[in-house]
């Protein structure tokens, strides 16, 4: 890669030449799309529109966090509130691959609508080198389709511009720092978001339960890490199981939902080992989940399988 300043200058200059009209970018808040948006905004100003699609399946506080990042970066943006149509499209869908398909298609519809309303002729994407190097060998069986909702098909009728195509992740992070872009340094998060952490049908109610449980898991791990009790796992979250079990609440029988906690160490997500979380931290998570979500959850289990044979997500 060129020096940082040179790279930024060339990328901005290149986009200024290549984009004579209006452009749109789907911004998830991840570092790649945020950096691509920041560069494009430097090049064409308000002829760029960054769109963040709120699917209703994001983590707690995520939409507000992304809004803050976009505001700080000074990019012209819009938050498309599409939760209603995502839940509608997901009604009755229980198969994991079908969920991914429904979410991917819905995302494209929302994005197309936004692009048309803005009059965009250009599509800026935060594609980085591993995205195109690793895809498309066709030789491996699809275990999960890993549809990344940030990655849009190229047949949307817009000219695609990919300013980060030659960069690797660490280089994108360097550019982010140089541009003062505060992209999320959070753990990896799947494109289909909380939908693949609600086993069975995704309803608003289920999404709310898993969102809160994920928040508690993240919060307790953050506390334990800052207290020096453990190292941060590579990825950690909660999963809502489609299984109810019997419990007691006061002196009454309860029949509540089950949450599984998943935490793994990994380098690239291809293989993973379950994290040896201290028991007191697991205890704190289980206690908090069952106290704060008393009316819904009465059992918490910890996933102790590695990848393979499991995968990291449960769907
Ligand atoms: P698995 O579950 O396949 O996950 O062991 C490996 C990594 O990929 C993430 N993941 C996804 N990311 N779209 C994505 O963008 C998906 O459909 C998807 N499924 C899993 C998972 O969170 C982990 O980091």
Boltz pocket constraint, residues with backbone or C-beta under 6 A from the ligand:
constraints:
  - pocket:
      binder: B
      contacts: [[A, 100], [A, 144], [A, 145], [A, 146], [A, 147], [A, 148], [A, 149], [A, 188], [A, 189], [A, 190], [A, 191], [A, 192], [A, 235], [A, 268], [A, 269], [A, 270], [A, 307], [A, 310], [A, 311], [A, 312], [A, 313], [A, 314], [A, 315]]
      max_distance: 6.0
